[in-house]
Amino acid sequence: MKLVFIIGPGAVGKMTVGQELTKITNLKLMHNHQMIEPVLDIFGYFDIDCIIDLRYVIFEHFAKSFHDGLIFTMMYNFDSSFTDEHMQKTIDIFKEFNEDLEVYYIELKASLEERLKRNTTENRLNNKPSKRDIEISNRRLISENEGGRFNSYEGEKIWENHIVIDNTNLPPEEVALIIKEKFNF
């Protein structure tokens, strides 16, 4: 079983790269907003505890499945113990059912200017209804950019099987191919 985290700041292309990676591997994709959007729709607000609980239920069932692996996209704040704890608990859930679990970390980075452009793409807006108010979404993106560290420092090695890709000028299909070749997926 493989567990592949695609991390990076908002609108960097995590979901889109994950979608492309599923096309050329046997991995399945769960992008962050698959749990966020239903909670927003039902509750009318961002209930992080509910979102995380839902993720853990999916992770546990997936970890027990026959699938080759899961790609999970998330914003990982390098300055927050909360995201680190969430990532570790996710790994622990998968390890409980897969002692030979392989964990991979794909970190995407792109300029804020490029991410603001990507924030309005059809694929993003189709999959993430909460991003459809572009003005509010852009403000959140800029605010998040100032409120956390969503990319590692140059040369900072956090995990084994960690690759950093600047995808500012790369199409998602090419990024997916780089990932597949780097990790032999």
Secondary structure, 3 states (H helix, E strand, C coil): CEEEEEECCCCCCHHHHHHHHHHHCCCEEECCHHHHHHHHHHHCCCCHHHHHHHHHHHHHHHHCCCCCEEEEEECCCCCCHHHHHHHHHHHHHHHHHCCCCEEEEEEEECCHHHHHHHCCCHHHHHHCHHHCCHHHHHHHHHHHHHHCCCCCCCCCCCCCCEEEEECCCCCHHHHHHHHHHHHCC
